Amino acid sequence: MELNRRQVVLGAGVAGLAAFGAAGAPLARADGHGWQADPAVVARNEAERPGFIYDEADVPPYTLPDPLRTLDGRRVTSARDWPARRAELLELFRTHVYGRRPAAASHARHRFRVVEEDPAAMDGAATLKRVRISTDHNGRTHAFEVVLFVPNAVAGPVPVFLLLNNRGPENTDPTRATISPFWPAEQVVARGYAIAALQVRDLAPDDPDTFTDGVIGLFEREGRTRPADAWAALSAWGWGGSRALDYVETDDALDATRVAVVGHSRGGKAALWAGAEDERFALVVSNDSGAGGAALSRRIFGETVAEVNTTFPHWFCRGFQRFNGAEDELPVDQHELIALLAPRAVAVGSADEDLWADPRGEFLSLAHASPVYALFGREPIPTDAMPALDDPLRVLPRQYHIRRGGHDLTTQDWGCYTDLADRLWG
């Protein structure tokens, strides 16, 4: 459904925001038919992963930090004052959640080489490019590859969807001998978009014992004690997304001002952080990203901060572990991560059987980022406006959808994301 001023009047505001848009008109209220978890799915999750909350009635009360309240207690009231508050939030996330990239990683020089080009890929529908991106530092080199398909039928620079692929490389097979719905390149190319992918394991192995063996190790001295705010795997994966965008800026067939960074699950966590760190990404897509991604940390539901830090200690900085079981002490929450994307576009996708990722918590993060988007004249997303299954909610430049099924990135999800791009970019 599309949310607009012609619908029913909204009562309460969102996170202290008045219930009126930029023009002062009343906004929409959900019609009462939004998504609710299937009791059978709740029971199945409770049986498969006991000891966690999957029932809304069991969620303890929580209070979210105000994204517009500065560290010295002032409240941001205009878009002009937002950059300073944005810088504060970035530093808080770097210190306590995702870690801090070393200065050398931010200023290193990179080389791009097209190692394969096929203008007749996909039976002539696209041009395939395989691009090797190399970074040199202190006599050592790190390299990874980006696979890219550019539609041949579209004139001029085209927008790009870049996937941070957290699954096997067969899902993004450049030969197309294997076609995976996780990366439906043919579908996206037919819509007029270029589609690209990198393998996150090439940036940082997804392993707690070896995650520093990739680009992190390029910039760190061996044997050095890593500080609590040192960057970890998710940040390294996002850094790779920015390097892919560096290449896009050099390719005349591609429009670097219209690049979407896409991630699923842990890749979605990385995509959100990539978009926060790099404001060149015009659209950020989080698919089933859950804890440490789009889902609110203080909303204790499904996967928790303690669980994600215990099972995957290499994803976030070590300082994040301070908040295991102490989410209320975090100086930030994930709605502020989404707020860091304002006024750019963001799409959050969930799946109705994926209660571990907390679909409602993912939607609420998007809704609670509304006060920041309002600074730029964007209408709020009411917290009670969670849409029904398979009925995307768009309050441009934001979108939320929840589809039937489980934890996956599907052709239906991709259709939702390209639909949003159509509305944003024509």
Disulfide bonds with the S-S distance in Angstrom:
none
